[in-house]
Amino acid sequence: MIENHEYRQRRRLLMERMAPGSLALLPAAPERVRSRDIHHAYRQDSDFYYLTGFTEAGALLALVPGREKGETVLFCQPRDPKKEQWEGVLLGPEAAAAALGVDEAHPITEIDERMPGLIEGRERIHYRMGADAGFDEKVMGWACGAREKARLGGPAPKQFLLLDELLHEMRLIKSDSEIHLMEEAVRISVEGHRRIMRYCRPGMREYELEAELLHSFLRHGSRAAAYGSIIGAGANACILHYDSNQAEIADGDLVLVDAGCEYRHYAADITRTFPANGRFSAEQREIYRIVLRAHAGAVAAVSPGAPWDAAQEASVKAIVDGLLDLGLLTGSADKVMEEETYKDFYMHRVGHWLGIDVHDVGSYRNGENWRLFAPGMVTTIEPGIYISPGNENVDPRWRGIGVRIEDDVLVTGTGNRILSDGLPREPEEIEALMAA
C-alpha cells in the first residue's frame, strides 16, 4: 500500500519542477459507455492516480505552487444518498482533505466558479493538451475567465505547457512501495501461468485457458487482468497481438500465453510458451532454445548505466546466430543485421517500461542517445521468434512455430532482479510442471 505521505511527496516534487508562475490541472478519467446505459468497469487515469491515490470519477486536481491558502486543491463528487444507493459510497469533499492529504477539497459542481480564481495571477498552465477536446475547451474557458478578472492589471495565462514530460519522468523510477505492489502483481500472475500450464490439454479451446487464468487472478487478490490476455495456440502464436482466443488447441501445438494481472493499479506482463501435450517437439525445442538464449543475453544487458538499446542488440544477435545455425537465415550475421532480414522472424522491440500502465510512461531516448538504465526502472524483456505458416522460404516443418518468453525485470543498484523468476523458463522445467 502507498501511504498519503508518498502522494504528498510526489505532488511536492512535481510542483518544484514546474515553470515559475504556473499551475497544473489533472482531471480524473471519464466514465466510458460500453453499450447503451452500461459503463465499462471504471479505472482511474494513471497520472491522476499517481498523484492522489483517489479512485473516483468526476474529479480534478489543481496544483498551485506558492498559494497561501493551500497548494493542492481537489474537486470531487459531493455526497449524494440517492446516487450512493445505486453506485456505492462516495468520499465527498468534506472528508477528502484529511483522507487524501490535500490542502482543500470542493464539490466538482463548483469548479467553474472557483477555477478562474485559482488560475488568476498564473502565467502558465500545465496540463495534457490535446488528450481530451472537451477538457481543452474547459481549460480555455477558465483561462479566459481569469484573464477577464486580471484585465485591470496583473498576470494572466499566456502559455500552455505539456505536463507529460515532467510527470512521466517521475513515474519512470519506482519507489520501494511501488516495487512491492508490482511484486505482488507478478506473484499473482505467476500463479495464474502455472495453473494453466498444469491445466492445458489438447482439445480444449483457448478461452478455457483464459478462464482459468482470470479465475486465478481474481482468486489471489487481483480485480482484473492488466490487458487483454493473449492465448495463441499453433499458428495463432505467430500473431503478436492475437486476442480472439477462440481456437481449439491441437495435439502438437505450442501455446503462447501473454498475460498479467493488475494489482492496486500496478501491472505485471509475462509471457510463456509451452507444448499443449506437455512435450516439445524437436523443432519447437530448437526455436525455443534460441529465444531462451536471446532472453538471457537481453537480461544480462540490463544494468545501471547501460543504454536501453543494449538489451535489444543482445537479443537480436542471439536470434540471428541461432537462425543462421538452423539455416532459416542465410548469409553472414553482419549482413543479416545490417539488412534487418531477421525481422521476418523477430519484428518487435525486446521490451518496454512497466508500472501503473502496462506500456508505462517514460522516454527511451535522451535526444539522439538511448536512455541509460537506472535503479528503480522496471522493464519487460520479451524476445520472440515467429515463423509464419505462410513463409514459403523455410522448410514446412518450421512453419507455424511462435515462441515468446517475457519477464519483468527491475534495475537494481548493482544489476537487475527478475521479478517473475518464479515461473519456469527452461523447457525441461516446463515439461516437468505440466507432467505434475
Beta strands, then each sheet from edge to edge (+ up, - down):
strand 1: 22-27
strand 2: 33-35
strand 3: 38-39
strand 4: 60-63
strand 5: 72-76
strand 6: 104-107
strand 7: 124-127
strand 8: 159-162
strand 9: 224-225
strand 10: 230-233
strand 11: 254-259
strand 12: 261-263
strand 13: 266-267
strand 14: 270-275
strand 15: 365-366
strand 16: 369-370
strand 17: 378-381
strand 18: 384-386
strand 19: 402-404
strand 20: 407-411
strand 21: 416-418
sheet 1: 6+ 5+ 4- 1+ 7+ 8+
sheet 2: 2+ 3-
sheet 3: 9+ 12- 13+
sheet 4: 10+ 11- 14+
sheet 5: 15+ 16-
sheet 6: 17+ 20- 21+
sheet 7: 18+ 19-
end
